[in-house]
């Protein structure tokens, strides 16, 4: 129950959830069972939602600053740098595609 509530309310990844369970004194065997309920797709979707919220809130910032802050936020939530980088690239690519699409209709 703790794993589900912390993942849903705070968006924590398995790594951060494991630390939280250790802090609460949950035995490793029980912690592993609880963490096994979190699948890769659910974890990635949580990271994506967190990232999209953070990305929108930094709309006036330099993209490099936004990316650095987003990676740091995801790291604090327990997400790995590989996943964070991939999701940020997806967002940057989507923004570039939107800018390209909206810019191409101006010259037509």
C-alpha positions as CSV (number, residue, x, y, z in Angstrom):
1,X,0.0,0.0,0.0
2,X,2.9,2.4,0.8
3,X,4.5,1.8,-2.5
4,X,1.3,2.5,-4.4
5,X,0.4,5.6,-2.5
6,X,4.0,7.1,-2.7
7,X,4.2,6.3,-6.4
8,X,0.9,7.8,-7.2
9,X,1.0,10.9,-5.0
10,X,4.7,11.8,-5.2
11,X,5.6,10.1,-8.5
12,X,8.5,8.2,-7.0
13,X,10.5,5.6,-9.0
14,X,11.4,2.2,-7.6
15,X,14.8,3.4,-6.4
16,X,13.3,6.1,-4.3
17,X,10.5,3.8,-3.1
18,X,13.1,1.3,-2.0
19,X,14.8,3.9,0.1
20,X,11.5,4.9,1.6
21,X,10.7,1.3,2.5
22,X,14.2,0.9,4.1
23,X,13.6,4.1,6.1
24,X,10.3,2.7,7.3
25,X,12.0,-0.5,8.5
26,X,10.4,-2.8,5.9
27,X,12.4,-6.0,5.5
28,X,14.1,-6.4,2.1
29,X,12.1,-9.5,1.2
30,X,8.8,-7.7,1.7
31,X,10.2,-4.5,0.0
32,X,11.2,-6.5,-3.1
33,X,7.7,-8.0,-3.3
34,X,6.1,-4.6,-3.1
35,X,8.5,-3.1,-5.6
36,X,7.8,-5.9,-8.1
37,X,4.3,-4.5,-8.4
38,X,5.7,-1.5,-10.2
39,X,6.3,-2.3,-13.9
40,X,8.6,-0.4,-16.3
41,X,5.8,1.1,-18.3
42,X,4.0,2.5,-15.2
43,X,7.3,3.9,-13.9
44,X,8.1,5.6,-17.3
45,X,4.6,7.0,-17.5
46,X,5.0,8.5,-14.0
47,X,8.3,10.1,-15.1
48,X,6.7,11.4,-18.3
49,X,3.8,13.1,-16.4
50,X,6.2,14.7,-13.9
51,X,8.5,15.9,-16.6
52,X,5.7,17.4,-18.7
53,X,4.4,19.4,-15.7
54,X,7.9,20.6,-14.9
55,X,8.6,21.4,-18.6
56,X,5.5,23.6,-18.9
57,X,6.3,25.5,-15.7
58,X,9.7,26.6,-17.1
59,X,8.4,27.9,-20.4
60,X,10.4,31.2,-20.3
61,X,13.7,29.5,-19.4
62,X,16.6,28.6,-21.7
63,X,16.1,25.0,-22.9
64,X,19.4,23.9,-21.5
65,X,18.4,25.2,-18.0
66,X,15.0,23.6,-18.3
67,X,16.6,20.3,-19.2
68,X,19.1,20.5,-16.3
69,X,16.4,21.2,-13.8
70,X,14.2,18.5,-15.2
71,X,17.0,15.9,-14.9
72,X,17.7,17.0,-11.3
73,X,14.0,16.8,-10.4
74,X,13.7,13.3,-11.9
75,X,16.9,12.2,-10.1
76,X,15.4,13.4,-6.8
77,X,12.4,11.2,-7.5
78,X,14.6,8.2,-8.1
79,X,14.6,8.0,-11.9
80,X,17.8,7.2,-13.7
81,X,19.7,9.6,-16.0
82,X,19.1,7.4,-19.1
83,X,15.3,7.5,-18.8
84,X,15.4,11.2,-17.9
85,X,17.6,12.1,-21.0
86,X,15.4,10.0,-23.3
87,X,12.2,11.7,-22.1
88,X,13.7,15.1,-22.3
89,X,14.9,14.5,-25.9
90,X,11.3,13.4,-26.8
91,X,9.9,16.7,-25.3
92,X,12.5,18.8,-27.1
93,X,11.9,17.0,-30.4
94,X,8.1,17.5,-30.0
95,X,8.6,21.2,-29.3
96,X,10.8,21.5,-32.3
97,X,8.2,19.7,-34.5
98,X,5.5,22.0,-33.2
99,X,7.6,25.1,-33.9
100,X,8.4,23.8,-37.3
101,X,4.8,23.0,-38.2
102,X,3.5,26.4,-37.0
103,X,6.4,28.2,-38.7
104,X,5.9,26.5,-42.0
105,X,2.3,27.8,-42.4
106,X,3.5,31.4,-42.0
107,X,5.5,31.4,-45.2
108,X,2.8,29.6,-47.3
